[in-house]
Amino acid sequence: MRPEELLFTRTHEWVCFERAADGSQIATMGITAFALEALTDLTYLELAAPGTQVTAGQPCGEIESVKAVSDLYSPVTGEVIEANLAARDKLELLNQDPYGSGWLLKIRTQEGAARVELLDYAAYQRQCAEEPH
């Protein structure tokens, strides 16, 4: 995926939506390159397990680096259907391909389910430019 095609949270998660065969919506989420650059050397990743109900704007995992421990926030309300264990076990995937193989969770959500305010690429770039690194 290209960053220009994604939506972003103010807390530096990205999300894209696709329609499942049953008509539900699948939100794939990850952490942005901007956030990964700020965190620097990653040491640990914890993700919500499949079957976990998550709520928009609430923690759904945790990422640790040599600099900080940060919560990962769900962009939508729904059920986790898949966690990227490859990224959890091989943290360098996040830095190598944050918008592709470095995705974190897939969340099944229903049309109209709660979601946090999402920014398009241009708005997210403006936000990042205003934040200290």
GROMACS elastic network, one bead per residue, 0.5 to 0.9 nm:
[ bonds ]
;  ai    aj funct       b0    kb
    1     4     6  0.84656   500
    1     5     6  0.70080   500
    1     6     6  0.77625   500
    1    99     6  0.56620   500
    1   100     6  0.56914   500
    2     5     6  0.55497   500
    2     6     6  0.70839   500
    2    99     6  0.67195   500
    2   100     6  0.82637   500
    3     6     6  0.53082   500
    3     7     6  0.80911   500
    3    14     6  0.83872   500
    3    32     6  0.87390   500
    3    99     6  0.67165   500
    3   121     6  0.68045   500
    4     7     6  0.81856   500
    4   120     6  0.77932   500
    4   121     6  0.53186   500
    4   122     6  0.80194   500
    5    16     6  0.79052   500
    5   120     6  0.82367   500
    5   121     6  0.74224   500
    6    14     6  0.64654   500
    6    15     6  0.59627   500
    6    16     6  0.54514   500
    6    17     6  0.86843   500
    6    99     6  0.87541   500
    6   119     6  0.88104   500
    6   120     6  0.68937   500
    6   121     6  0.67266   500
    7    13     6  0.85944   500
    7    14     6  0.56725   500
    7    15     6  0.53441   500
    7    16     6  0.63110   500
    7   118     6  0.58671   500
    7   119     6  0.54992   500
    7   121     6  0.64424   500
    7   124     6  0.83402   500
    8    11     6  0.81937   500
    8    12     6  0.65187   500
    8    13     6  0.57258   500
    8    15     6  0.61516   500
    8    16     6  0.88152   500
    8    32     6  0.82565   500
    8    75     6  0.84131   500
    8   117     6  0.84709   500
    8   118     6  0.52869   500
    8   120     6  0.63181   500
    8   121     6  0.71074   500
    8   123     6  0.87780   500
    8   124     6  0.64504   500
    9    12     6  0.54104   500
    9    13     6  0.52965   500
    9    14     6  0.63252   500
    9    15     6  0.80763   500
    9    73     6  0.87016   500
    9    75     6  0.67472   500
    9   116     6  0.71039   500
    9   117     6  0.65981   500
    9   118     6  0.51139   500
    9   119     6  0.61831   500
    9   124     6  0.79104   500
   10    13     6  0.75190   500
   10   116     6  0.88543   500
   10   117     6  0.77810   500
   10   118     6  0.74486   500
   10   119     6  0.75112   500
   10   124     6  0.75445   500
   10   127     6  0.78242   500
   11    35     6  0.86732   500
   11    72     6  0.81076   500
   11    73     6  0.72762   500
   12    30     6  0.87384   500
   12    31     6  0.60675   500
   12    32     6  0.56024   500
   12    33     6  0.86089   500
   12    34     6  0.74490   500
   12    35     6  0.60149   500
   12    72     6  0.86502   500
   12    73     6  0.87944   500
   12   124     6  0.85669   500
   12   128     6  0.89903   500
   13    29     6  0.67198   500
   13    30     6  0.55531   500
   13    32     6  0.56325   500
   13    35     6  0.82477   500
   13    72     6  0.74201   500
   13    73     6  0.72423   500
   13    74     6  0.80648   500
   13    75     6  0.74744   500
   14    28     6  0.82012   500
   14    29     6  0.54409   500
   14    30     6  0.52964   500
   14    31     6  0.58447   500
   14    32     6  0.60700   500
   14    75     6  0.80806   500
   14    99     6  0.79983   500
   14   103     6  0.89474   500
   14   118     6  0.88034   500
   15    27     6  0.62536   500
   15    28     6  0.54767   500
   15    30     6  0.66291   500
   15    31     6  0.88090   500
   15    75     6  0.71531   500
   15   118     6  0.86549   500
   16    26     6  0.81786   500
   16    27     6  0.56135   500
   16    28     6  0.54424   500
   16    29     6  0.67095   500
   17    25     6  0.65437   500
   17    26     6  0.55830   500
   17    28     6  0.64665   500
   17    29     6  0.89803   500
   18    24     6  0.86688   500
   18    25     6  0.57922   500
   18    26     6  0.52880   500
   18    27     6  0.66648   500
   18    28     6  0.82326   500
   19    22     6  0.81117   500
   19    23     6  0.60353   500
   19    24     6  0.60196   500
   19    26     6  0.60900   500
   19    27     6  0.89179   500
   20    23     6  0.53344   500
   20    24     6  0.54057   500
   20    25     6  0.58637   500
   20    26     6  0.64126   500
   20   108     6  0.86584   500
   21    24     6  0.74282   500
   22    25     6  0.87420   500
   23   110     6  0.85315   500
   23   111     6  0.89518   500
   24   108     6  0.66743   500
   24   109     6  0.63131   500
   24   110     6  0.54711   500
   24   111     6  0.70269   500
   25   107     6  0.82465   500
   25   108     6  0.57934   500
   25   109     6  0.52670   500
   25   110     6  0.58606   500
   25   111     6  0.67182   500
   26    81     6  0.88295   500
   26   106     6  0.64117   500
   26   107     6  0.55515   500
   26   109     6  0.61346   500
   26   110     6  0.85361   500
   27    75     6  0.84241   500
   27    76     6  0.75948   500
   27   105     6  0.80455   500
   27   106     6  0.55833   500
   27   107     6  0.50726   500
   27   108     6  0.63863   500
   27   109     6  0.71271   500
   28   103     6  0.70072   500
   28   104     6  0.74626   500
   28   105     6  0.57815   500
   28   107     6  0.63924   500
   28   108     6  0.89169   500
   29    74     6  0.79315   500
   29    75     6  0.76853   500
   29    99     6  0.87791   500
   29   103     6  0.59195   500
   29   104     6  0.57719   500
   29   105     6  0.54139   500
   29   106     6  0.64319   500
   29   107     6  0.80207   500
   30    72     6  0.87550   500
   30    94     6  0.86198   500
   30    98     6  0.69216   500
   30    99     6  0.69805   500
   30   100     6  0.88353   500
   30   102     6  0.69212   500
   30   105     6  0.68433   500
   31    34     6  0.83998   500
   31    35     6  0.66666   500
   31    36     6  0.71339   500
   31    72     6  0.78487   500
   31    94     6  0.79472   500
   31    98     6  0.66653   500
   31    99     6  0.79962   500
   31   102     6  0.82428   500
   31   103     6  0.74428   500
   31   104     6  0.75808   500
   32    35     6  0.53122   500
   32    36     6  0.63440   500
   32    37     6  0.86679   500
   32    94     6  0.89280   500
   32    98     6  0.63758   500
   32    99     6  0.74036   500
   33    37     6  0.60336   500
   33    38     6  0.85843   500
   33    94     6  0.82984   500
   33    95     6  0.70434   500
   33    97     6  0.86752   500
   33    98     6  0.61523   500
   33    99     6  0.81153   500
   34    37     6  0.52123   500
   34    38     6  0.63789   500
   34    39     6  0.88060   500
   34   128     6  0.74134   500
   34   133     6  0.88529   500
   35    38     6  0.50629   500
   35    39     6  0.61798   500
   35    40     6  0.86553   500
   36    39     6  0.50604   500
   36    40     6  0.61039   500
   36    41     6  0.84391   500
   36    42     6  0.82370   500
   36    94     6  0.77012   500
   36    95     6  0.66835   500
   36    98     6  0.84018   500
   37    40     6  0.52673   500
   37    41     6  0.86456   500
   37    95     6  0.81387   500
   37   133     6  0.86453   500
   38    67     6  0.87889   500
   38   133     6  0.63083   500
   39    42     6  0.70090   500
   39    63     6  0.89781   500
   39    64     6  0.79597   500
   39    65     6  0.58855   500
   39    66     6  0.76715   500
   39    67     6  0.62316   500
   39    68     6  0.68221   500
   39    69     6  0.87159   500
   39    70     6  0.88243   500
   40    65     6  0.65582   500
   40    66     6  0.72940   500
   40    67     6  0.72384   500
   41    64     6  0.86282   500
   41    65     6  0.53247   500
   41    66     6  0.58074   500
   41    67     6  0.77475   500
   42    45     6  0.80356   500
   42    63     6  0.75150   500
   42    64     6  0.58682   500
   42    66     6  0.65424   500
   42    67     6  0.86626   500
   42    91     6  0.66642   500
   42    92     6  0.79526   500
   43    63     6  0.79099   500
   43    64     6  0.55495   500
   43    66     6  0.66923   500
   43    91     6  0.75522   500
   44    62     6  0.80869   500
   44    63     6  0.58658   500
   44    64     6  0.50104   500
   44    65     6  0.68648   500
   44    88     6  0.74283   500
   44    89     6  0.86769   500
   44    91     6  0.75261   500
   45    61     6  0.75053   500
   45    62     6  0.58600   500
   45    64     6  0.63478   500
   45    87     6  0.82284   500
   45    88     6  0.54075   500
   45    89     6  0.81695   500
   45    91     6  0.75579   500
   46    60     6  0.86172   500
   46    61     6  0.51865   500
   46    62     6  0.50591   500
   46    63     6  0.63836   500
   46    64     6  0.87151   500
   46    88     6  0.70230   500
   47    60     6  0.64010   500
   47    62     6  0.66341   500
   47    63     6  0.85858   500
   47    72     6  0.84700   500
   47    83     6  0.65782   500
   47    84     6  0.81579   500
   47    85     6  0.84952   500
   47    88     6  0.78173   500
   47   104     6  0.73720   500
   47   105     6  0.75435   500
   48    51     6  0.85178   500
   48    52     6  0.63337   500
   48    53     6  0.87230   500
   48    54     6  0.82906   500
   48    59     6  0.89209   500
   48    60     6  0.53804   500
   48    61     6  0.55975   500
   48    62     6  0.89660   500
   48    80     6  0.71216   500
   48    82     6  0.89268   500
   48    83     6  0.70580   500
   48   105     6  0.79030   500
   49    52     6  0.57256   500
   49    80     6  0.67280   500
   49    81     6  0.80189   500
   49    82     6  0.73633   500
   49    83     6  0.63775   500
   49   105     6  0.89666   500
   50    53     6  0.86254   500
   50    79     6  0.74315   500
   50    82     6  0.52790   500
   50    83     6  0.64797   500
   50   105     6  0.88226   500
   50   106     6  0.87801   500
   50   107     6  0.87467   500
   51    79     6  0.59261   500
   51    80     6  0.54518   500
   51    81     6  0.61118   500
   51    82     6  0.84051   500
   52    60     6  0.88845   500
   52    78     6  0.84665   500
   52    79     6  0.56438   500
   52    80     6  0.54070   500
   52    81     6  0.80547   500
   53    77     6  0.75333   500
   53    78     6  0.57084   500
   53    80     6  0.63631   500
   53   107     6  0.88696   500
   54    57     6  0.89053   500
   54    58     6  0.71701   500
   54    59     6  0.78586   500
   54    60     6  0.64273   500
   54    74     6  0.66602   500
   54    76     6  0.74842   500
   54    77     6  0.54391   500
   54    78     6  0.55023   500
   54    79     6  0.60354   500
   54    80     6  0.70711   500
   54   107     6  0.82810   500
   55    58     6  0.54587   500
   55    59     6  0.79536   500
   55    60     6  0.81863   500
   55    73     6  0.86441   500
   55    74     6  0.63706   500
   55    75     6  0.79263   500
   55    76     6  0.61664   500
   55    78     6  0.65935   500
   55    79     6  0.88183   500
   55   114     6  0.77281   500
   55   115     6  0.81326   500
   56    59     6  0.85213   500
   56    73     6  0.73783   500
   56    74     6  0.51005   500
   56    75     6  0.50178   500
   56    78     6  0.81581   500
   56   113     6  0.89136   500
   56   114     6  0.61148   500
   56   115     6  0.50290   500
   56   116     6  0.56502   500
   57    60     6  0.89793   500
   57    73     6  0.54558   500
   57    74     6  0.54445   500
   57    75     6  0.59521   500
   57    76     6  0.72676   500
   57    77     6  0.83808   500
   57   115     6  0.74628   500
   57   116     6  0.58777   500
   58    71     6  0.88443   500
   58    72     6  0.81225   500
   58    73     6  0.51849   500
   58    74     6  0.57938   500
   58    75     6  0.82387   500
   58    77     6  0.89911   500
   59    62     6  0.76385   500
   59    71     6  0.57949   500
   59    72     6  0.54078   500
   59    74     6  0.61706   500
   60    71     6  0.74672   500
   60    72     6  0.56930   500
   60    73     6  0.55218   500
   60    74     6  0.56726   500
   60   105     6  0.89126   500
   61    70     6  0.87073   500
   61    71     6  0.59313   500
   61    73     6  0.71402   500
   61    74     6  0.85250   500
   62    69     6  0.70658   500
   62    70     6  0.57044   500
   62    72     6  0.53162   500
   62    73     6  0.86772   500
   63    68     6  0.83844   500
   63    69     6  0.58818   500
   63    70     6  0.53562   500
   63    71     6  0.63260   500
   63    72     6  0.69259   500
   64    67     6  0.77757   500
   64    68     6  0.58669   500
   64    70     6  0.62499   500
   64    71     6  0.87038   500
   65    68     6  0.53468   500
   65    69     6  0.63319   500
   65    70     6  0.85246   500
   66    69     6  0.83771   500
   73    76     6  0.89127   500
   74    77     6  0.72371   500
   74   107     6  0.88793   500
   74   115     6  0.83029   500
   74   116     6  0.81857   500
   75   114     6  0.86653   500
   75   115     6  0.55521   500
   75   116     6  0.53803   500
   75   117     6  0.80808   500
   75   118     6  0.78696   500
   76   107     6  0.77909   500
   76   109     6  0.72097   500
   76   113     6  0.71993   500
   76   114     6  0.58569   500
   76   116     6  0.64142   500
   77   107     6  0.80791   500
   77   108     6  0.84143   500
   77   109     6  0.63367   500
   77   110     6  0.84844   500
   77   113     6  0.60751   500
   77   114     6  0.53987   500
   77   115     6  0.61751   500
   77   116     6  0.89116   500
   78   107     6  0.59367   500
   78   108     6  0.54536   500
   78   110     6  0.73060   500
   78   113     6  0.75348   500
   78   114     6  0.85050   500
   79   106     6  0.84522   500
   79   107     6  0.53057   500
   79   108     6  0.52354   500
   79   109     6  0.66958   500
   80    83     6  0.73578   500
   80   105     6  0.67855   500
   80   106     6  0.58644   500
   80   108     6  0.63249   500
   80   109     6  0.89410   500
   81   105     6  0.77099   500
   81   106     6  0.56875   500
   81   107     6  0.55786   500
   81   108     6  0.64087   500
   82    85     6  0.88194   500
   82   104     6  0.84750   500
   82   105     6  0.57772   500
   82   106     6  0.50938   500
   82   107     6  0.71759   500
   83    86     6  0.88004   500
   83    87     6  0.89151   500
   83    88     6  0.86968   500
   83   103     6  0.86148   500
   83   104     6  0.59127   500
   83   106     6  0.65107   500
   83   107     6  0.89920   500
   84    87     6  0.55456   500
   84    88     6  0.65412   500
   84    89     6  0.88693   500
   84   101     6  0.85580   500
   84   102     6  0.77672   500
   84   103     6  0.66347   500
   84   104     6  0.51207   500
   84   105     6  0.61716   500
   84   106     6  0.83883   500
   85    89     6  0.60107   500
   85    90     6  0.83152   500
   85   104     6  0.82086   500
   86    89     6  0.51696   500
   86    90     6  0.58254   500
   86    91     6  0.81286   500
   86    93     6  0.80209   500
   86   101     6  0.85417   500
   86   102     6  0.83780   500
   87    91     6  0.53182   500
   87    92     6  0.75152   500
   87    93     6  0.56315   500
   87    94     6  0.64746   500
   87   101     6  0.75317   500
   87   102     6  0.57555   500
   87   103     6  0.74879   500
   87   104     6  0.71444   500
   88    91     6  0.57658   500
   88    93     6  0.87075   500
   88    94     6  0.88964   500
   88   104     6  0.81987   500
   90    93     6  0.60114   500
   90    94     6  0.82212   500
   91    94     6  0.57245   500
   91    95     6  0.76073   500
   91   102     6  0.83645   500
   92    95     6  0.53898   500
   92    96     6  0.60981   500
   92    97     6  0.85530   500
   92   102     6  0.85053   500
   93    97     6  0.57957   500
   93    98     6  0.70364   500
   93   100     6  0.89636   500
   93   101     6  0.65421   500
   93   102     6  0.51719   500
   93   103     6  0.88909   500
   94    97     6  0.56087   500
   94    99     6  0.82175   500
   94   100     6  0.86954   500
   94   101     6  0.75131   500
   94   103     6  0.74905   500
   94   104     6  0.88291   500
   95    98     6  0.56933   500
   95   102     6  0.75090   500
   96   101     6  0.84013   500
   96   102     6  0.75712   500
   97   100     6  0.53091   500
   97   101     6  0.57034   500
   97   102     6  0.53430   500
   97   103     6  0.83485   500
   98   101     6  0.67673   500
   98   103     6  0.63311   500
   99   102     6  0.61115   500
   99   103     6  0.62197   500
  100   103     6  0.58867   500
  101   104     6  0.87471   500
  103   106     6  0.83778   500
  109   112     6  0.84816   500
  109   113     6  0.63645   500
  109   114     6  0.87667   500
  110   113     6  0.53860   500
  110   114     6  0.89281   500
  111   114     6  0.89612   500
  112   115     6  0.85256   500
  115   118     6  0.79624   500
  118   124     6  0.89186   500
  119   122     6  0.78827   500
  119   123     6  0.56527   500
  119   124     6  0.57197   500
  120   123     6  0.54479   500
  120   124     6  0.61470   500
  120   125     6  0.86678   500
  121   124     6  0.51053   500
  121   125     6  0.61124   500
  121   126     6  0.86918   500
  122   125     6  0.51188   500
  122   126     6  0.63420   500
  122   127     6  0.87744   500
  123   126     6  0.51115   500
  123   127     6  0.63278   500
  123   128     6  0.87821   500
  124   127     6  0.50111   500
  124   128     6  0.62422   500
  124   129     6  0.86352   500
  125   128     6  0.51231   500
  125   129     6  0.61799   500
  125   130     6  0.87713   500
  126   129     6  0.51188   500
  126   130     6  0.64572   500
  126   131     6  0.89772   500
  127   130     6  0.52792   500
  127   131     6  0.65296   500
  128   131     6  0.52114   500
  128   132     6  0.80808   500
  128   133     6  0.86004   500
  129   132     6  0.78735   500
  129   133     6  0.89776   500
